[in-house]
Amino acid sequence: MTEEFVGDNSQLLRILEAMLFAAAEPLTEATMASRLPEGTDIPALLEELSGHYANRGVNLVRVGSKWALRTAPDVAPALRLETEVPRKLSQAALETLAIIAYHQPVTRAEIEEIRGKALSRGTLDTLLEAGWVRPKGRRRTPGRPVTWGTSDEFLDQFGLESVDDLPGIEELKAAGLIDQRPSITAYARLSADARKALGIEDAISEATAEEEAGEDDENDEEDGGEVPLEAVEEEL
C-alpha cells in the first residue's frame, strides 16, 4: 500500500468503509490493516466509523474478533422476509449447541455427561456444516480429546458480540426456555460424574441433606412428639 493517504483521515475512512461494505464476511483488524498504510490506527478508525453509522440504517458491529456492517436492529423487521428453512436442527443438535456455547471448550465425553445421552456423530457434523461450532484444540488429558467451541458465524447468526452476551439463567427462565423449578432439582437428575464436572456435587449433597432434615422435622411436628401406645389384649 502506498503512503499517499497517510495523514488523510477521511480518505482512510472511505477505504475502510469500502472494504467492510464489499466484504462477503466479517473482517479482522489484521485484514483491514493489510489494505491500509503501515502504522494506521485501525481501532481509532473503526471507532470513528462506528460512531458515523450509530444512527443509520446500517451499523458497524463487532462480531467476535471481526467487524462487519449489519442492518440496524430497529429497522430489521421492515426488511425481514419469511423463507422456508431447508434444514431444521434436531433436539439433540440444539441441546449439543447449547452445551457447547455455555461450557466451551468442552469435549465430546463432557457433552455426553451433561446431556446424559450418547452423542451421535451426525449431530456434531450438522453443527459443523452450519458453521456454528469448530474444534478449539485438544485437552491435556489421556487420549488428548478434541475440545469444541462456538464460531464467529454462531455469534453473527444470533447477533452476539461475544459469548459473554449469551442470556443468563434468569433471562432463560423468564422466556420459559428452561425448567422453572429450583435449579437444585434439575441438577439433581444429572449423573454424579456430570455434577462433579460442573463443580456442584457438594452443593447438591448439602441441599439434599437439608431437604431431608426439613422433611423429618415436619414429620416430628405432625406427630406432636408423642409416643404411640400399643394396644395389649389379655386372654382370659
N, C-alpha and C positions, 0 to 999 in steps of 0.2 A: 504493500500500500504506500502510495506517495505521501509526502508531507505537506501537500498543497492545502489541506484542510485543517492543519494544526492551528489552533487559536480561533478558528471559525466555529464556534459552538453551535450555531444554528444549522450549519451545513452538516456537522456531525450528527445532530439530532435527526435531520432529514434522512441521512443514510441509515441510521439505526432504525428509524420508523419504517423505512422501505424494506429492510431486512426482515423485521418482525411481521410486516404485512404479507410479504411474499413467501414466508416460511410455511412449509406443509406441516410442521410440528414445532413444539416449543424449542427455543434456542438456549443454549448455555451461554454464560458470560464469556467463556473462552472462545466460543464460535463467533460471537459478535466482535470480540477484540481482534480476531484474526482478519477482519474486514475493515478495521479502522486503524489509524496511525498508531504507532507504538507509543505507549505512555498515556493513551486516552483513558480518562477516568470513567470507566463503564458504569459503576454503581451510581455515580453522580448523574450521568446522562439518563439512566433508567429512572432514577427518582424524579428528575425534571420531566421526562416524558410521561411518567405515570401521573404526575400532577396535571399535565396538559389534558390527559384523557379521563381524569377523575369524574367529570360531569358530562361526558359524552356518551353516545350510544354504544361505543366500544371502549373497553377498559384494558389497560396494560396490567396483567396479573402475573404473580409468581406461581409456578407450578413445580413444587419440589425445589430443585436447584436450577430450574429453567424459567424462561419468560415467554409469554405469548399474549397476543391480542385476542380478547374474548368479548362476546356480546355482554353488555351491561345487564345485571340480573333483573332490574326493574322493567326492562323493555323486552326481555326474553320471551314472555308469554305471547307477545304480539307476533313473534317470528316462529313460534313453535308449530311444527307440522306433525300430525299423527301418522306414523307409518307402522306397518306390520313388522314386528321383530322376528327375524328368521330363526333365532335360537333363543330358547328360554333356559336360564340356569336351573339345574335341578336343586332340590332341597339340600342334598349333600354338598353340591358346589357352593351354595350360598353359605352354609354353615362353615365350610372349609375356608372360604374367603374371609368371613368374619373373624375366625380364629387367627388366621394369618395376619389380618390387619391389626388386631388388638394384642397379639402376643409375639409379633415378629422381633428378631428372627426366630423361627420355630421349625423343628424337624418334623418329618412325616410321622414318626413314632409319637411325638408330643401332640400332634394334631389328633391322632387316633385316641390317645389317652383322654384328651379334653372332650372329644365327641362321644367317647365310649363305644365307638364302632370302627371297624376296619375301613381304610380308605382305599377305594379302587383307583387303579392307575388312570382311568379315563377322567376322573374328577380333576386332578391336577393338570392333565392335558388340556381340558376345556378352559381352565383359567389361564393357562399359558398361551393358548391360541387367542384368547380375548386380549392378551397383553396386560392383564391386571396383576399378575404375580411373576416373580423371577427369582432365580437362585441368588442367595446372598453370600454364600461361601460354605465352609464346612465346619461343623462343631468339633472342637478339640477333645473328642471322647473316642473310646474304642469304636472302630468301624468308620470314623470320620463321616458321619451322616451329613447330607446336604441340608442347609437351612434355607427357609423360604421367607420372602417378604413381598410387600406390595411394590408396584412400579409407579413411575411418574404418570403413565397412562391411566392408572387407577385413580390417582389424585385428580387428573384432568377430567375424567369421566364423572366423578362425583363432586366436582367443584371445590376441592380442598387445596389449601396451600401446602399443608404437611399433615402427617398422620396425627399430629397433636390436635388438629381441628376435628377429629372424629368425635361424634356425640358421646357423652358420658352415660353412666348408668341411669342417672335421674332423668336425663333427656329421653333415653330409650324407653324408660318406664312410662313417662308422660305421653309418649307417642303410642303406647300399647304394643311395643315391639318385643318386650321381654316379660318374663314372669313377674307379676305384681306382688307375689308372696315374698316374705323376707328372704334375702339372698342366702341366709344360712340354710334355709330349707332346700333351695335349689342346689346349692353346692354340696349338700349332704348326700345327694344322689350320685355324685361322682365317685369313681373308684378311689381307694386310698392312695394309689400312686399318682393319680391326677391331682388330688388335693395337696399332696406333698410337692408336686411340680409347681403348683400355684402358690405354695407357701401358706396355705390356710389350714393345714391338718390340725395344728394345735388349737387354733381358734374354733374349729368345728367341734373338737373333742370337749373343750371347755363349755361351749354353748350347749352341747347335748347334755353334759353332766348337770348344768344349771337347770335346764328344762326338766330333766328327770327329777331333780331335787324339788323343783317347784311343784311338780305333779304329786310327789309324795306328801309334801306339806298340805296340799289341798285335800288329799285323801284323809290325812290325820284330822284336819279341821272338820270334815264331814262326819267322821266317826265320833267326834266330840271327846276323844281321848279316853272313852270308856272301854273296859274290857268286857267282851261279850260273855254272858252267863251260859253255862251248859245245863241243859235240862237233864235231870237224873231221875230215872224211873227205878223204883224198887219193886221187886216181885214179892208179892205177899203169898 
